């Protein structure tokens, strides 16, 4: 009986030694996996946004901006995210960066009054005060239509209108009464026109999101040239935060137009496209 007890004790010692060695050699990899998991969790978009919000509330605006920028660099974009990043830049008096972020936020959420208000506040602080050329009211209305909804919403609206147009034309074909056929045909034409308008608005809105055609001057000041050449004549001066329209490009030069209609050429490094 004593011999069996000793054998059992010896077996338990061997088992625990083996278990200890197994844990010892696997511990570094387990720690690495744990650290990796923690790191991934801390760098997740939701976690970074929460960190950014916390830094912003603590008035650590540089850290807040860094957290929001990391989320964007990971490929995540939203109107709220650019709005928060713009606010963090604005608090640090980085007006050009703030305006750029507010403009990008407005592309994603065109109806947001908070974004418009903060953009107006930032624009009020820039040096250049350029009076825009007033648009004809009809042209202004046409330009504003795509901004009413997102591309996805426009796609749904167009599809619904197209289905209604098919129903109207079906009623025109199947009906035997002249009045109903006349109303159904007219309704079908109207729905087709509205559906095409929705499709054009969807295309225009999607293009605005991927290629806005406008940019923000990011340097303190820049001379706009008469041609894409350093030796050409200076025709006007622009300052940080001014919004310009992009017209053309030649090598590393960009042709721009400002709100009052004047045109010029600047190096592409002085601006960033919205």
C-alpha positions as CSV (number, residue, x, y, z in Angstrom):
1,X,0.0,0.0,0.0
2,X,2.8,2.4,0.8
3,X,4.5,1.7,-2.5
4,X,1.3,2.5,-4.4
5,X,1.0,5.8,-2.6
6,X,4.6,6.8,-3.4
7,X,4.0,5.9,-7.1
8,X,0.9,8.0,-7.1
9,X,2.8,11.0,-5.5
10,X,5.6,10.5,-8.1
11,X,3.0,10.5,-10.9
12,X,1.4,13.6,-9.6
13,X,4.7,15.4,-9.4
14,X,5.5,14.4,-13.0
15,X,2.1,15.6,-14.1
16,X,2.4,19.0,-12.4
17,X,6.0,19.5,-13.7
18,X,4.8,18.7,-17.2
19,X,1.8,21.1,-16.8
20,X,4.2,23.8,-15.5
21,X,6.6,23.4,-18.4
22,X,3.7,23.5,-20.9
23,X,2.3,26.7,-19.4
24,X,5.8,28.2,-19.1
25,X,6.6,27.7,-22.8
26,X,3.1,28.7,-24.0
27,X,2.9,31.8,-21.7
28,X,4.8,34.2,-23.9
29,X,2.6,33.4,-27.0
30,X,-0.5,33.7,-24.8
31,X,0.7,37.1,-23.5
32,X,1.4,38.2,-27.1
33,X,-2.0,37.1,-28.2
34,X,-3.6,38.9,-25.3
35,X,-1.6,42.1,-25.9
36,X,-2.6,41.8,-29.6
37,X,-6.2,41.5,-28.8
38,X,-6.1,44.4,-26.4
39,X,-4.3,46.5,-29.0
40,X,-6.8,45.6,-31.7
41,X,-9.6,46.5,-29.3
42,X,-8.1,49.8,-28.4
43,X,-7.6,50.7,-32.1
44,X,-11.1,49.7,-33.2
45,X,-13.1,52.6,-34.8
46,X,-15.7,52.7,-32.0
47,X,-13.0,52.7,-29.3
48,X,-11.0,55.4,-31.1
49,X,-14.2,57.6,-31.4
50,X,-14.9,57.2,-27.7
51,X,-11.3,58.1,-26.9
52,X,-11.6,61.1,-29.2
53,X,-14.8,62.2,-27.5
54,X,-13.1,61.8,-24.1
55,X,-10.1,63.8,-25.1
56,X,-12.3,66.5,-26.5
57,X,-14.3,66.8,-23.3
58,X,-11.0,67.1,-21.4
59,X,-10.0,69.9,-23.8
60,X,-7.2,67.7,-25.2
61,X,-8.0,68.8,-28.7
62,X,-4.8,67.5,-30.3
63,X,-5.3,64.0,-28.9
64,X,-9.0,64.2,-30.0
65,X,-8.1,65.1,-33.5
66,X,-5.5,62.3,-33.6
67,X,-8.1,59.7,-32.5
68,X,-10.7,60.9,-35.1
69,X,-8.0,61.0,-37.9
70,X,-7.0,57.4,-37.1
71,X,-10.6,56.2,-37.7
72,X,-10.7,58.1,-41.0
73,X,-7.3,56.6,-42.0
74,X,-8.8,53.1,-41.4
75,X,-11.3,53.8,-44.1
76,X,-14.4,54.8,-42.0
77,X,-16.1,58.1,-42.9
78,X,-19.3,59.8,-41.8
79,X,-20.6,63.4,-41.5
80,X,-20.4,63.2,-37.7
81,X,-16.8,62.0,-37.7
82,X,-15.6,64.8,-40.0
83,X,-17.7,67.3,-37.9
84,X,-16.0,66.2,-34.7
85,X,-12.6,66.3,-36.4
86,X,-13.4,69.8,-37.7
87,X,-14.3,70.9,-34.2
88,X,-11.1,69.6,-32.7
89,X,-9.1,71.5,-35.4
90,X,-11.1,74.6,-34.9
91,X,-10.4,74.6,-31.2
92,X,-6.7,74.6,-32.1
93,X,-7.1,77.5,-34.5
94,X,-6.3,75.3,-37.5
95,X,-8.9,77.0,-39.7
96,X,-8.0,75.5,-43.0
97,X,-8.2,72.0,-41.6
98,X,-11.4,72.8,-39.8
99,X,-13.0,74.2,-42.9
100,X,-11.9,71.2,-45.0
101,X,-13.4,68.8,-42.5
102,X,-16.7,70.8,-42.2
103,X,-17.0,70.8,-46.0
104,X,-16.5,67.1,-46.2
105,X,-19.0,66.6,-43.4
106,X,-21.5,68.8,-45.3
107,X,-21.0,66.5,-48.4
108,X,-22.1,63.5,-46.3
109,X,-24.8,65.4,-44.4
110,X,-26.0,68.3,-46.5
111,X,-29.0,69.1,-44.3
112,X,-27.2,69.3,-41.0
113,X,-27.6,72.8,-39.5
114,X,-24.8,72.3,-36.9
115,X,-22.3,71.6,-39.6
116,X,-23.4,74.7,-41.6
117,X,-23.3,76.9,-38.6
118,X,-19.7,75.8,-37.6
119,X,-18.6,76.2,-41.2
120,X,-20.0,79.7,-41.3
121,X,-18.1,80.5,-38.1
122,X,-14.9,79.2,-39.4
123,X,-15.3,81.0,-42.8
124,X,-16.0,84.3,-40.9
125,X,-12.4,84.1,-39.5
126,X,-10.5,83.7,-42.7
127,X,-8.8,86.6,-44.4
128,X,-10.3,86.5,-47.9
129,X,-13.8,87.9,-48.1
130,X,-14.9,87.2,-51.7
131,X,-18.3,88.2,-52.9
132,X,-19.7,85.4,-55.0
133,X,-21.4,85.9,-58.3
134,X,-25.1,85.4,-57.7
135,X,-26.7,82.5,-59.6
136,X,-29.9,82.8,-61.5
137,X,-32.6,81.4,-59.2
138,X,-33.5,78.6,-61.5
139,X,-29.9,77.4,-61.8
140,X,-29.5,77.7,-58.1
141,X,-32.6,75.5,-57.6
142,X,-31.4,72.9,-60.1
143,X,-28.0,72.7,-58.3
144,X,-29.7,72.2,-54.9
145,X,-32.0,69.3,-56.0
146,X,-29.3,66.5,-55.7
147,X,-28.4,67.7,-52.2
148,X,-31.9,66.9,-50.9
149,X,-31.1,63.2,-50.5
150,X,-28.2,60.7,-50.4
151,X,-27.4,58.6,-53.5
152,X,-29.0,55.6,-51.9
153,X,-32.2,57.5,-51.1
154,X,-32.3,58.9,-54.7
155,X,-31.9,55.3,-56.0
156,X,-34.9,54.1,-54.0
157,X,-37.0,57.1,-55.1
158,X,-36.1,56.5,-58.8
159,X,-37.0,52.9,-58.5
160,X,-40.4,53.6,-56.9
161,X,-41.2,56.2,-59.6
162,X,-40.2,53.8,-62.3
163,X,-42.6,51.1,-60.9
164,X,-45.4,53.7,-60.7
165,X,-44.7,54.6,-64.4
166,X,-45.0,51.0,-65.4
167,X,-48.2,50.7,-63.5
168,X,-49.6,53.8,-65.2
169,X,-48.7,52.5,-68.7
170,X,-50.2,49.1,-67.8
171,X,-53.4,50.9,-66.9
172,X,-53.2,52.8,-70.2
173,X,-52.9,49.5,-72.1
174,X,-55.6,47.5,-70.2
175,X,-58.2,50.2,-69.7
176,X,-61.0,50.6,-72.3
177,X,-62.2,54.0,-71.1
178,X,-60.8,57.0,-73.0
179,X,-60.6,59.2,-69.9
180,X,-58.7,56.6,-67.8
181,X,-56.3,55.9,-70.7
182,X,-55.6,59.6,-71.1
183,X,-54.9,60.1,-67.3
184,X,-52.8,56.9,-67.1
185,X,-50.7,57.9,-70.1
186,X,-50.1,61.4,-68.7
187,X,-49.3,60.0,-65.3
188,X,-46.8,57.5,-66.8
189,X,-45.0,60.3,-68.7
190,X,-44.8,62.4,-65.4
191,X,-43.4,59.4,-63.4
192,X,-40.9,58.6,-66.1
193,X,-39.6,62.2,-66.1
194,X,-39.4,62.2,-62.3
195,X,-37.7,58.8,-62.3
196,X,-35.0,60.1,-64.8
197,X,-34.6,63.3,-62.6
198,X,-34.0,61.0,-59.6
199,X,-31.4,59.0,-61.5
200,X,-29.6,62.1,-62.6
201,X,-29.7,63.5,-59.0
202,X,-28.3,60.2,-57.7
203,X,-25.5,60.3,-60.3
204,X,-24.7,63.9,-59.5
205,X,-24.8,63.4,-55.7
206,X,-22.6,60.3,-56.0
207,X,-20.1,62.3,-58.1
208,X,-20.1,65.1,-55.5
209,X,-19.1,62.6,-52.8
210,X,-16.2,61.1,-54.8
211,X,-15.1,64.2,-56.7
212,X,-16.4,67.5,-55.3
213,X,-14.5,69.6,-57.8
214,X,-13.5,72.1,-55.1
215,X,-10.6,72.5,-52.7
216,X,-9.4,74.5,-49.7
217,X,-6.2,76.6,-49.6
218,X,-4.1,75.0,-46.9
219,X,-1.1,77.4,-46.8
220,X,-1.0,80.8,-45.1
221,X,-0.9,82.6,-48.5
222,X,-0.4,81.8,-52.1
223,X,-0.1,83.8,-55.3
224,X,-2.4,82.8,-58.1
225,X,-0.5,82.9,-61.4
226,X,-1.7,83.8,-64.9
227,X,-0.4,80.5,-66.3
228,X,1.1,77.3,-64.9
229,X,4.6,78.7,-64.7
230,X,6.6,80.2,-61.7
231,X,7.7,83.1,-63.9
232,X,4.2,84.1,-64.9
233,X,2.4,87.1,-63.6
234,X,0.8,87.1,-60.1
235,X,-2.9,88.0,-60.6
236,X,-4.3,87.7,-57.1
237,X,-3.4,86.4,-53.6
238,X,-5.3,83.8,-51.6
239,X,-5.0,82.9,-48.0
240,X,-5.5,79.9,-45.7
241,X,-9.1,78.5,-45.6
242,X,-10.3,79.9,-48.9
243,X,-12.5,77.6,-51.0
244,X,-11.8,77.4,-54.7
245,X,-13.2,75.5,-57.6
246,X,-10.9,73.1,-59.6
247,X,-11.0,73.6,-63.3
248,X,-7.9,72.0,-64.9
249,X,-4.5,70.5,-64.1
250,X,-1.1,70.6,-65.9
251,X,1.6,68.5,-64.3
252,X,1.8,69.8,-60.7
253,X,-0.3,72.9,-61.3
254,X,-4.0,73.4,-60.7
255,X,-6.3,75.9,-62.5
256,X,-8.7,77.4,-60.0
257,X,-11.7,79.7,-59.9
258,X,-12.7,81.7,-56.9
259,X,-16.3,82.7,-55.9
260,X,-16.1,86.1,-57.8
261,X,-15.2,84.4,-61.1
262,X,-11.5,85.1,-61.2
263,X,-9.3,82.3,-62.4
264,X,-5.6,81.5,-61.8
265,X,-3.0,78.8,-61.4
266,X,-1.5,77.5,-58.2
267,X,0.8,74.6,-57.3
268,X,-1.2,71.5,-56.2
269,X,0.7,71.3,-52.9
270,X,-1.0,74.5,-51.5
271,X,-4.5,73.0,-51.6
272,X,-6.4,69.9,-50.6
273,X,-9.5,68.7,-52.5
274,X,-12.7,68.4,-50.5
